[in-house]
């Protein structure tokens, strides 16, 4: 069962075009055995750290990978 990465962490994936492309790109880099867990972890990260209205970039463990890091919100 593929992971639904579509709503996981908008700031990390906004540079890609379309939810299907995002999902397929993530499926290339995440081992199949980790699809479900990684999807759940990304969703939890999005809810706890990468909130749409007020992201907590200062405490984000993946901020070095984020194209939105440093953007004033």
Secondary structure, 3 states (H helix, E strand, C coil): CCCCCCCCCHHHHCCCCCHHHHHHHHHHHCCHHHHHHHHHHHHHHHHHCCCCCCCCHHHCCCHHHCCCCCCCC
